[in-house]
Amino acid sequence: MLNLTSIIIESAIFSIIMITLWMSAERLVPKLSTIIKEFIKRRRRARYNNKRRRKPSSLMIGPSVPHFWKG
């Protein structure tokens, strides 16, 4: 009898823990997804800006450009 009650108590505690974890995960998932989306947006913007910045500087610094201008 004692063994059965201990099993019931353990299962009840386990189920309560699982329910609380599930509820906290449900709350966290939307936050995590928004954080990930924001991070991806920032990385895309940064990459685009880096490309935009690099192109004119590489054209100006490149040694072939002055040679080409001289003819």
Z-matrix of the N, CA and C atoms (Angstrom, degrees):
N
C 1 1.478
C 2 1.541 1 110.72
N 3 1.327 2 115.05 1 -43.39
C 4 1.472 3 120.22 2 -179.02
C 5 1.530 4 110.85 3 -63.08
N 6 1.315 5 116.54 4 -40.03
C 7 1.463 6 122.11 5 179.95
C 8 1.531 7 110.71 6 -63.15
N 9 1.332 8 116.44 7 -42.52
C 10 1.468 9 122.22 8 179.78
C 11 1.532 10 111.05 9 -62.87
N 12 1.329 11 116.83 10 -45.35
C 13 1.471 12 120.47 11 -179.94
C 14 1.527 13 110.72 12 -64.41
N 15 1.324 14 117.08 13 -39.96
C 16 1.472 15 119.83 14 179.34
C 17 1.531 16 110.47 15 -64.10
N 18 1.338 17 117.00 16 -38.12
C 19 1.469 18 121.36 17 176.93
C 20 1.525 19 110.05 18 -64.03
N 21 1.336 20 116.91 19 -43.54
C 22 1.476 21 121.58 20 179.77
C 23 1.527 22 109.77 21 -62.55
N 24 1.330 23 116.70 22 -45.29
C 25 1.475 24 121.09 23 -179.98
C 26 1.531 25 109.96 24 -63.09
N 27 1.325 26 117.40 25 -44.96
C 28 1.466 27 121.52 26 178.76
C 29 1.523 28 111.52 27 -59.83
N 30 1.332 29 116.21 28 -45.00
C 31 1.470 30 120.14 29 -179.52
C 32 1.526 31 110.83 30 -65.27
N 33 1.334 32 116.89 31 -38.06
C 34 1.466 33 120.93 32 178.80
C 35 1.528 34 110.14 33 -64.62
N 36 1.320 35 116.25 34 -46.42
C 37 1.472 36 120.99 35 178.95
C 38 1.527 37 109.97 36 -61.79
N 39 1.322 38 116.67 37 -44.09
C 40 1.461 39 122.02 38 179.44
C 41 1.528 40 111.01 39 -60.60
N 42 1.348 41 115.62 40 -44.74
C 43 1.472 42 119.55 41 -179.75
C 44 1.527 43 110.97 42 -64.60
N 45 1.340 44 117.15 43 -39.68
C 46 1.472 45 120.90 44 178.37
C 47 1.531 46 109.65 45 -62.71
N 48 1.326 47 116.40 46 -44.77
C 49 1.475 48 120.95 47 179.10
C 50 1.528 49 110.23 48 -61.22
N 51 1.328 50 116.65 49 -44.77
C 52 1.464 51 120.64 50 -179.54
C 53 1.528 52 111.46 51 -63.61
N 54 1.339 53 116.76 52 -41.32
C 55 1.474 54 120.68 53 179.53
C 56 1.526 55 110.05 54 -63.35
N 57 1.337 56 116.97 55 -44.54
C 58 1.473 57 119.66 56 179.96
C 59 1.529 58 110.76 57 -64.20
N 60 1.337 59 116.65 58 -41.11
C 61 1.468 60 120.12 59 177.35
C 62 1.524 61 110.99 60 -62.27
N 63 1.329 62 116.44 61 -43.12
C 64 1.460 63 121.63 62 -179.83
C 65 1.525 64 110.91 63 -61.66
N 66 1.355 65 115.66 64 -44.57
C 67 1.471 66 120.07 65 -179.32
C 68 1.527 67 111.13 66 -65.04
N 69 1.322 68 116.51 67 -41.50
C 70 1.472 69 119.38 68 178.68
C 71 1.526 70 110.43 69 -66.77
N 72 1.330 71 116.79 70 -36.92
C 73 1.466 72 120.78 71 177.59
C 74 1.524 73 110.51 72 -65.41
N 75 1.334 74 116.99 73 -41.34
C 76 1.471 75 120.77 74 177.76
C 77 1.519 76 110.79 75 -61.06
N 78 1.333 77 116.89 76 -37.35
C 79 1.464 78 120.50 77 178.03
C 80 1.524 79 110.84 78 -70.70
N 81 1.335 80 116.36 79 -37.80
C 82 1.465 81 120.67 80 -175.44
C 83 1.524 82 113.44 81 -76.50
N 84 1.322 83 117.77 82 -32.12
C 85 1.472 84 121.11 83 -174.17
C 86 1.533 85 112.78 84 -56.33
N 87 1.349 86 119.90 85 -49.81
C 88 1.477 87 118.36 86 178.31
C 89 1.527 88 112.76 87 -59.91
N 90 1.337 89 116.73 88 -40.07
C 91 1.470 90 120.47 89 178.48
C 92 1.521 91 110.51 90 -61.36
N 93 1.338 92 115.94 91 -46.81
C 94 1.465 93 120.35 92 -179.85
C 95 1.521 94 111.37 93 -61.87
N 96 1.328 95 116.47 94 -42.90
C 97 1.469 96 119.63 95 -178.92
C 98 1.529 97 110.54 96 -63.73
N 99 1.345 98 117.16 97 -40.49
C 100 1.470 99 119.33 98 178.34
C 101 1.525 100 110.65 99 -66.59
N 102 1.336 101 116.98 100 -39.31
C 103 1.471 102 120.66 101 178.93
C 104 1.525 103 110.05 102 -62.34
N 105 1.343 104 116.30 103 -44.06
C 106 1.470 105 121.10 104 -179.90
C 107 1.524 106 110.22 105 -63.43
N 108 1.346 107 117.21 106 -43.74
C 109 1.472 108 121.46 107 179.01
C 110 1.523 109 110.92 108 -60.55
N 111 1.335 110 116.38 109 -45.24
C 112 1.468 111 120.86 110 179.05
C 113 1.530 112 110.81 111 -61.25
N 114 1.335 113 116.00 112 -42.46
C 115 1.466 114 121.12 113 -179.94
C 116 1.521 115 110.79 114 -61.86
N 117 1.340 116 116.61 115 -43.41
C 118 1.468 117 121.27 116 179.26
C 119 1.529 118 109.83 117 -63.56
N 120 1.336 119 116.70 118 -43.79
C 121 1.473 120 120.89 119 178.71
C 122 1.523 121 110.29 120 -59.12
N 123 1.337 122 116.23 121 -46.44
C 124 1.467 123 120.44 122 -179.47
C 125 1.522 124 110.96 123 -61.40
N 126 1.340 125 117.26 124 -43.61
C 127 1.468 126 120.75 125 -179.62
C 128 1.518 127 111.05 126 -63.38
N 129 1.336 128 116.95 127 -41.84
C 130 1.471 129 120.35 128 178.89
C 131 1.516 130 110.33 129 -62.09
N 132 1.353 131 115.88 130 -45.43
C 133 1.465 132 120.47 131 179.62
C 134 1.518 133 110.39 132 -61.23
N 135 1.322 134 116.20 133 -44.88
C 136 1.469 135 120.87 134 -178.56
C 137 1.521 136 110.32 135 -62.44
N 138 1.322 137 117.28 136 -43.69
C 139 1.465 138 121.31 137 -179.52
C 140 1.525 139 110.23 138 -63.61
N 141 1.333 140 116.64 139 -42.53
C 142 1.463 141 121.53 140 179.38
C 143 1.526 142 110.10 141 -62.77
N 144 1.335 143 116.09 142 -44.41
C 145 1.463 144 120.75 143 179.27
C 146 1.524 145 111.32 144 -63.84
N 147 1.329 146 116.81 145 -40.96
C 148 1.467 147 120.55 146 179.20
C 149 1.523 148 110.72 147 -62.15
N 150 1.334 149 117.12 148 -43.54
C 151 1.468 150 120.94 149 178.34
C 152 1.524 151 109.78 150 -61.52
N 153 1.344 152 115.55 151 -43.62
C 154 1.457 153 120.58 152 -177.87
C 155 1.530 154 110.53 153 -64.97
N 156 1.322 155 116.53 154 -37.66
C 157 1.462 156 120.23 155 -179.93
C 158 1.523 157 111.80 156 -72.82
N 159 1.333 158 116.95 157 -40.66
C 160 1.466 159 121.11 158 -173.33
C 161 1.521 160 113.27 159 -67.55
N 162 1.322 161 118.28 160 -39.59
C 163 1.472 162 121.07 161 -171.48
C 164 1.532 163 113.19 162 -56.04
N 165 1.345 164 119.78 163 -55.46
C 166 1.470 165 117.87 164 -177.96
C 167 1.527 166 112.74 165 -65.43
N 168 1.336 167 117.20 166 -36.88
C 169 1.465 168 119.66 167 -178.79
C 170 1.530 169 110.65 168 -65.34
N 171 1.339 170 117.37 169 -41.15
C 172 1.467 171 120.00 170 -179.77
C 173 1.535 172 110.10 171 -66.76
N 174 1.329 173 117.40 172 -34.74
C 175 1.465 174 120.59 173 177.93
C 176 1.525 175 110.80 174 -66.66
N 177 1.338 176 116.62 175 -39.83
C 178 1.459 177 120.34 176 -177.31
C 179 1.524 178 111.60 177 -74.96
N 180 1.341 179 116.60 178 -38.27
C 181 1.464 180 120.41 179 -175.48
C 182 1.529 181 111.06 180 -79.12
N 183 1.331 182 117.44 181 -32.62
C 184 1.470 183 121.80 182 -174.76
C 185 1.521 184 112.82 183 -50.63
N 186 1.334 185 119.12 184 134.21
C 187 1.466 186 121.80 185 -175.88
C 188 1.528 187 113.03 186 -71.24
N 189 1.342 188 117.17 187 -19.65
C 190 1.467 189 119.85 188 -178.27
C 191 1.533 190 111.28 189 -75.27
N 192 1.327 191 118.30 190 -21.13
C 193 1.473 192 120.75 191 -175.63
C 194 1.535 193 111.60 192 -68.94
N 195 1.349 194 120.37 193 -50.79
C 196 1.475 195 118.58 194 179.26
C 197 1.530 196 112.50 195 -61.77
N 198 1.323 197 116.62 196 -36.94
C 199 1.460 198 121.69 197 178.02
C 200 1.532 199 110.44 198 -61.50
N 201 1.331 200 115.20 199 -41.85
C 202 1.460 201 121.04 200 179.19
C 203 1.529 202 110.62 201 -65.11
N 204 1.351 203 116.37 202 -38.84
C 205 1.469 204 119.99 203 -179.35
C 206 1.537 205 111.17 204 -67.85
N 207 1.327 206 116.22 205 -35.34
C 208 1.469 207 119.61 206 -179.31
C 209 1.528 208 111.54 207 -65.97
N 210 1.337 209 115.29 208 -29.31
C 211 1.458 210 118.53 209 177.45
C 212 1.480 211 108.43 210 101.01
